[in-house]
Amino acid sequence: MLNPIDTDRVIRDGGAIGRFPDEIHPGVAWWMAACFVMTTRADRLAVAHDGKAATAEFFDRMCLGAINVQHYACLVLDRGVAGQGELLATMKELDRVPGMRVTSDQDIVTITLYDRDGNPLTEPTGLLVIRRMIAEDRVPIPVNAECKGRIQSYVEAAG
């Protein structure tokens, strides 16, 4: 694994959280998204961020990870800058799709994963599996270009 992390320390509390750049890096967002799509078997995923400069690269990498997962061809619906409540409402409106949100507070970056009911992912609902996949360097990769998903603006999809 390139640029490994302490998975037990970073992958917790509904997603991944750590001090950038010491504990977490943008590659973690790619790994988390790819593993999340695979464990939820999602063909659609709602994503959002807090609009801060510190989260921009994490958000971009998260979206790329979600569209590059084996044969899932996941449609990533980019909600853009949105609070937790706005993302959860979007997920519900989209018929209970899972979601992800990236936020930062000074040098702490948080990637939160939400199940189809809008709850942060827990150990029994998939976080443990994702942690193990990353720790064991079993992050899923795309099968071929035809299986690649795409990123679409939520506004365009809704309109």
N, C-alpha and C positions, 0 to 999 in steps of 0.2 A: 504494500500500500504506500503510495506516495504521500508524504506529509501526514503521518498518522496522528491520531488524537487519543486522549484517554477517554474511551467510549463510556466507561462507567461514570466518569465525572461530568462529561459533557451532555450525554444523551439521557435526559431525565425530565421530570416535571412537564410532561406533555410535548416534548420535542427535544431541541438542542439549545443549550445556553452556555455561553462562555465568554471570557475576556478575549477580545481581538487585539493583536494577532497571537497571543501566547497560548490560548486554549482552543480557539476555534478559528477557522479560515473559510473562505468562500467555497472551497471544495466540499465542505461538510454539507452545505445547502444542496449541492448536486446529489450527494450520496443520500441524504435524508429524503429528497423528493423521489429519486428513483426507487428506493426501497419502499417508500410509502405507497407509491402507485402499484408496485408489485404486491405488497401485502394486502392492500384493499381491493386489488383487481379493478382499479378505477379506469374507466374510459373517458371520464371528465373530472376535472379538478379545478376548484375555485381558489385563486391565490390573490394575496394583497400584501401591502407593505406600509410602513409609516411615513414614507416620503423623505426620510433623512438621508443625507449623502452617505453615511456609514453603512446603510443597508442596501444601496443600489447594486453593488456587485453580487452580494448574497442573493438578492432577489432574482437577478438575471441568471445566475447559476442554478438557482432552485427551479426556475422555469425550464431551463435546458435539461436538467436531470429528469424532470417529469415527462418530457416528450421523448426521451431516449431510453425507454424501458422495454427490452425484449420485443414482444409482439403486441403490446397493449395499445399503441397508437393513441395515446391519451390526448384529449383536447384540453389544453390549459386555458382557462378563462381568467384573464388578467383583469382584476377589479381595480388595479392601480392603488392609489392612496386610499386606505379605508381603515376605520377602526374595527375592533373586534366585533361589535354589534352589527356593523354594516356587512362585514364578511359573513357572519352567521346568517343574516337575513338573505344574502345572495345565495348561500349554500341551500337554504330551505327553498327559496324561489326556484332554484335549478333542480328541484325534486331530490333533495337530500344528497347532494354530491359531497365528497370529502373536501377539506380545505387546508390551506397552509398560509401562514402569515409571518413575515419577518419584521422585527422591530429592533431598535437599539436604544440604549440609555448610556450615554458617554461611551465607554469602550466595551460595554457588555452587549452582545448580540444574542437575540432570542429567535429561534425558529419554532413556531408552534404548529402542531399538527392537530387537526380536528376530524373526528370521525363523522360519519354520515348524520348523526344526531346533533352535531355541533359541540360535542364534548371534547376537551383536550385528550389526546391519546394517552392511555395508561399502559402499564406493563401487560395486563391480560388482554387488552384490545389491540396490541400490535407493537408497542414501543420496545418490549423485550426482544421480539423477533428482529426488529430493525437494528437495535444495538448489536445483536449477535452477527447479523449479516455484515455490518460495517467492521466490527472487530475482527471477523474472520475473512475480511476482504472478499465478500461474495456480493458486492454491489452489482445489480443487474445491468447488462449493457444491451444495446439494440441488436436485433437479429440482422436486419438489413434496412436499407433506406425506405422501402415501402412500408415498413412497420413503424416508422417514426411518426410521432404525434405532431401537433402544431399548437402554437400559441395564438390566441385570438383575444381581442379586447372584449371585455364583458359588455360594454356599451354597444359595440357592433353586433354581438350575438343577441342581445336583448332587443335591439332596434330593428 
